[in-house]
Amino acid sequence: MENMIYDENGQVLTGSFFDYAMPRAGDFCNFDLDRHPVATNTNPLGVKGAGECGTVGSLAAVMNAINHALEPLGIRNIVMPATPERIWQAISAANSSKT
């Protein structure tokens, strides 16, 4: 839903939330959250750094799921961002090539 679009001069056309759809909770499927805390002995607090580890793998997982779901239609590679329009165009093109 988020997509940075530039004009031919490199000017950003989607620079704010007024220019593209802001994802909301209703745009996502239901999911369960879980955790598995494991302390570390390498520091007095027993904590580990997390950084952005939860976001790094999720993007690849979502893109792999989209590509896997579209594979039976003959669609081989949807690239990020996987906008609804981009997916719809790929499905339409795949259907057109079969007729």
C-alpha positions in Angstrom: 0.0 0.0 0.0 3.0 2.3 0.5 4.9 3.2 -2.6 7.4 6.0 -3.3 6.6 7.3 -6.8 8.9 9.9 -8.5 8.3 12.0 -11.6 10.6 12.1 -14.6 12.7 14.8 -12.8 13.2 12.7 -9.6 10.6 14.7 -7.6 8.8 12.6 -5.0 5.1 12.5 -5.8 4.0 10.4 -2.8 5.7 12.3 0.0 3.0 12.0 2.7 0.2 9.9 4.0 -2.2 12.0 1.9 -0.6 10.6 -1.2 -0.8 6.9 -0.6 -2.8 4.4 1.6 -1.7 4.1 5.2 -2.0 0.4 6.2 -4.5 -0.2 9.0 -5.2 -3.2 11.2 -8.2 -4.1 9.0 -5.9 -4.5 6.0 -4.2 -7.5 7.6 -5.2 -11.1 8.3 -5.5 -12.4 11.8 -2.3 -13.8 13.3 -1.1 -15.1 16.6 1.8 -13.5 18.5 4.1 -15.6 20.6 7.5 -15.2 22.3 10.2 -17.5 23.5 12.5 -15.5 25.9 15.9 -17.0 26.4 18.3 -15.1 28.7 22.0 -14.7 27.9 24.9 -15.0 30.3 27.1 -12.5 28.5 25.8 -9.4 30.4 24.5 -8.6 33.9 20.9 -8.0 32.7 20.6 -11.2 30.8 19.2 -9.4 27.8 20.0 -9.5 24.1 19.8 -6.8 21.4 17.0 -7.2 18.9 17.3 -4.2 16.6 15.2 -4.8 13.5 15.4 -8.6 13.4 11.6 -8.9 13.3 11.3 -6.8 10.2 14.2 -8.1 8.1 12.8 -11.6 7.5 9.2 -10.6 7.4 9.5 -8.7 4.1 11.1 -11.7 2.3 8.5 -14.0 3.8 5.6 -11.9 2.6 7.1 -11.6 -0.9 7.8 -15.3 -1.1 4.2 -16.0 0.0 2.8 -13.7 -2.7 5.0 -15.2 -5.4 4.1 -18.8 -4.3 0.4 -18.0 -4.4 0.7 -16.6 -7.9 2.9 -19.3 -9.3 0.0 -21.6 -10.4 -1.1 -18.7 -12.7 2.3 -18.7 -14.4 3.4 -15.5 -12.6 7.1 -16.0 -11.7 8.2 -12.8 -9.9 6.3 -9.9 -8.3 8.8 -7.4 -6.9 8.4 -5.0 -4.0 6.3 -3.1 -3.4 3.6 -5.7 -4.0 0.8 -3.1 -4.5 -2.7 -4.3 -5.3 -2.4 -2.7 -8.7 0.8 -4.5 -9.5 -0.6 -7.9 -8.5 -3.9 -7.2 -10.4 -1.9 -6.3 -13.6 0.2 -9.5 -13.3 -2.9 -11.6 -12.9 -4.6 -9.8 -15.8 -1.5 -10.3 -18.0 -1.3 -14.0 -17.1 -5.0 -14.5 -17.9 -4.6 -12.6 -21.2 -1.7 -14.8 -22.3 -3.7 -17.9 -21.8 -6.5 -16.9 -24.1 
